[in-house]
């Protein structure tokens, strides 16, 4: 599943995989918005993924028992614009990617890929500037995946 998530992240970020992070470009319409978001870890070591591609085409995926659930949907343009504004305010391209300790049992690790830059951090160390972004992206997963399939994971 980690390989699939990485492949989806590569497709979602506009600058591709590898290379130097792109400088923050001028604001584009919400329809050009693309981001990849992942929350992994926790008591059951699960991975939740949200991929948004240009055109606001979104895909959410998470475990449910021994299988996975997923849903394709269109992200609301207002939500995409809000997240884009918050990322610009946070100077996302300049944020460092935290080194995640391998001994952190049951911790949640977040990964956000946007404009060719990837930032990873522990839930307990969420940068203040990304709090609104994490909340908005988690709400998208809850709204479009869990509420529609009758499952809400912790």
Secondary structure, 3 states (H helix, E strand, C coil): CHHHHHHHHHHHCCCCCCCCCCCCCCCCCHHHCCEEEEEEECCCCEEEEEEEECCCEEEEEEEECCEEEEEEEECCHHHHHHHHHHHHHCCHHHCCCCCCCCCCCCCEEEEEEECCEEEEEEHHHCCHHHHHHHHHHHHHHHHHHHHHHCCCCC
